[in-house]
Amino acid sequence: MNRRDLLGALLLAAGTATAAAHTPYGQWVVYRKKHLLIGAHRTDPKTYLLAKELTGVLAKHLPGARSRVARAPTVQRLASLIGTDQLDVAVLSEPEAAAMLKGSDGFEPYGPIAIRQLARLDLYLLVAHSRFHERHAWLVAAALDAGGAFDKTHQQVAAGIPLHPGSLAYLDGKPEPPVR
């Protein structure tokens, strides 16, 4: 093999590696940073309806969040997304949230996931991973309260899911946490 053939083969290999490395995953990361994605799942259609309602309230009272619904095929897929830092917020039934927190009843492969309650929505919960910023949780709680999406007097701990510190601060009447 002469040098010209070798150089051609190397350039072809480099071009192929560059093309193979181009995936939309990087854009997904950017999209997640620009939008508040609220997870729902297809196995319980009520989660999707609630998530859509919440995005409507947030669009009016917290437009900067640019909230969108992200619908997963199953609640286990939501657990995977939340547990791997690909999603922070989701609508779950109380039993689903309790099982996800404990890593039991079908959530064993994902282990316990540190979720916190942002808002109680009747028999459902709006939950967020514990890493969700306190200020963001405070702003979401304030927007949902302004939009009538939940009653402040009924925001007690449900199914053993602790309240998110940001939601708790809002419910306690504390001022908006500073930007960090």
C-alpha positions as CSV (number, residue, x, y, z in Angstrom):
1,M,0.0,0.0,0.0
2,N,1.5,3.4,-1.0
3,R,1.3,6.6,1.0
4,R,-1.5,8.0,-1.1
5,D,-3.8,5.0,-0.4
6,L,-2.9,5.1,3.3
7,L,-3.7,8.8,3.6
8,G,-7.0,8.2,1.8
9,A,-7.9,5.4,4.1
10,L,-7.1,7.5,7.2
11,L,-9.2,10.5,5.9
12,L,-12.1,8.1,5.2
13,A,-11.8,6.6,8.7
14,A,-11.7,10.1,10.3
15,G,-14.8,11.2,8.3
16,T,-16.7,8.1,9.3
17,A,-15.9,8.5,13.0
18,T,-17.0,12.2,12.9
19,A,-20.2,11.3,11.1
20,A,-20.9,8.4,13.6
21,A,-20.3,10.7,16.6
22,H,-23.0,13.2,15.4
23,T,-26.2,12.4,17.4
24,P,-29.1,14.6,18.5
25,Y,-28.3,13.7,22.1
26,G,-26.4,17.0,22.5
27,Q,-29.5,18.9,21.4
28,W,-31.6,17.0,23.9
29,V,-29.3,18.3,26.7
30,V,-29.8,21.9,25.4
31,Y,-33.5,21.4,25.1
32,R,-33.8,20.1,28.7
33,K,-31.9,23.1,30.0
34,K,-34.2,25.5,28.2
35,H,-37.5,23.8,29.0
36,L,-39.1,22.5,32.2
37,L,-40.1,19.0,31.1
38,I,-42.9,17.4,33.1
39,G,-42.9,13.7,32.8
40,A,-46.1,11.6,32.3
41,H,-46.6,8.0,31.1
42,R,-48.9,6.2,28.8
43,T,-49.9,3.5,31.2
44,D,-51.9,6.0,33.2
45,P,-53.5,8.6,30.9
46,K,-54.5,10.8,33.8
47,T,-50.8,11.7,34.3
48,Y,-50.7,13.1,30.8
49,L,-53.9,15.1,31.3
50,L,-52.6,16.6,34.6
51,A,-49.2,17.3,33.0
52,K,-50.9,19.2,30.1
53,E,-53.0,21.1,32.6
54,L,-49.9,22.1,34.6
55,T,-48.0,23.2,31.5
56,G,-51.0,25.5,30.7
57,V,-50.9,27.0,34.2
58,L,-47.1,27.4,34.0
59,A,-47.3,29.0,30.5
60,K,-49.5,31.7,32.0
61,H,-47.9,32.2,35.4
62,L,-44.3,31.2,34.8
63,P,-43.7,31.6,31.0
64,G,-39.9,31.6,31.4
65,A,-40.0,27.9,32.4
66,R,-41.2,27.0,28.8
67,S,-42.8,23.9,30.3
68,R,-43.5,20.9,28.1
69,V,-44.9,17.4,28.6
70,A,-42.6,14.5,28.1
71,R,-44.6,11.3,27.9
72,A,-42.8,8.0,28.5
73,P,-44.3,4.6,27.6
74,T,-44.2,3.3,31.2
75,V,-43.7,4.7,34.7
76,Q,-40.5,2.5,34.9
77,R,-39.1,4.5,32.0
78,L,-39.9,7.7,33.9
79,A,-37.9,6.2,36.8
80,S,-35.0,5.5,34.5
81,L,-35.1,9.1,33.1
82,I,-35.3,10.7,36.6
83,G,-32.7,8.4,38.1
84,T,-30.2,9.1,35.3
85,D,-30.5,12.9,35.4
86,Q,-32.4,13.2,32.1
87,L,-35.7,14.4,33.7
88,D,-36.3,16.2,36.9
89,V,-40.1,16.6,37.3
90,A,-43.0,14.1,36.8
91,V,-46.7,13.5,37.6
92,L,-47.2,10.2,39.4
93,S,-49.9,8.5,41.4
94,E,-49.2,8.3,45.1
95,P,-48.5,4.5,45.0
96,E,-46.1,5.0,42.1
97,A,-44.2,7.8,43.8
98,A,-43.9,5.8,47.0
99,A,-42.6,2.7,45.2
100,M,-40.2,4.9,43.2
101,L,-38.8,6.5,46.3
102,K,-38.3,3.1,47.9
103,G,-37.1,1.3,44.8
104,S,-39.8,-1.4,45.2
105,D,-42.8,-2.8,43.4
106,G,-41.3,-2.9,39.9
107,F,-38.7,-0.2,40.5
108,E,-36.0,-2.5,41.9
109,P,-33.8,-2.2,38.7
110,Y,-33.6,1.6,39.2
111,G,-33.0,1.5,43.0
112,P,-34.5,4.1,45.3
113,I,-34.8,7.4,43.6
114,A,-34.6,10.6,45.7
115,I,-37.8,12.3,44.7
116,R,-39.5,15.1,46.6
117,Q,-43.1,16.3,46.4
118,L,-43.6,19.7,44.6
119,A,-47.4,19.7,44.8
120,R,-50.2,17.4,45.7
121,L,-52.8,17.1,42.9
122,D,-55.7,15.3,44.5
123,L,-54.7,11.6,44.1
124,Y,-51.6,12.4,42.1
125,L,-48.3,14.2,42.9
126,L,-46.0,16.5,41.1
127,V,-42.6,15.2,42.1
128,A,-39.1,16.3,41.4
129,H,-35.7,14.8,42.0
130,S,-34.0,16.1,45.1
131,R,-31.4,17.8,42.9
132,F,-34.1,20.1,41.4
133,H,-33.0,23.6,42.4
134,E,-34.8,25.0,45.5
135,R,-35.5,28.3,43.7
136,H,-37.1,26.5,40.8
137,A,-39.3,24.4,43.1
138,W,-40.3,27.7,44.8
139,L,-41.2,29.3,41.5
140,V,-43.2,26.3,40.3
141,A,-45.1,26.2,43.6
142,A,-45.9,29.9,43.4
143,A,-47.0,29.7,39.8
144,L,-49.2,26.7,40.5
145,D,-50.7,28.4,43.5
146,A,-51.4,31.6,41.4
147,G,-53.0,29.5,38.7
148,G,-55.2,27.6,41.2
149,A,-53.6,24.3,40.3
150,F,-53.4,23.3,44.0
151,D,-54.7,24.4,47.3
152,K,-52.0,25.5,49.8
153,T,-54.0,24.1,52.7
154,H,-53.9,20.5,51.2
155,Q,-50.1,20.3,50.6
156,Q,-49.3,17.9,53.4
157,V,-46.8,15.1,52.8
158,A,-48.4,12.3,50.8
159,A,-47.4,8.6,50.6
160,G,-44.3,9.3,52.6
161,I,-42.8,11.5,49.9
162,P,-41.1,14.5,51.6
163,L,-41.9,18.0,50.4
164,H,-39.2,19.6,48.3
165,P,-37.4,22.3,50.3
166,G,-38.4,24.9,47.7
167,S,-42.1,24.0,47.8
168,L,-41.9,23.9,51.6
169,A,-40.3,27.4,51.7
170,Y,-43.1,28.7,49.5
171,L,-45.8,27.1,51.6
172,D,-44.2,28.5,54.8
173,G,-44.4,32.0,53.2
174,K,-40.6,32.4,52.9
175,P,-39.4,34.8,50.1
176,E,-38.1,33.5,46.8
177,P,-34.6,32.0,47.2
178,P,-31.8,33.9,45.5
179,V,-30.3,32.9,42.2
180,R,-27.1,30.8,42.6
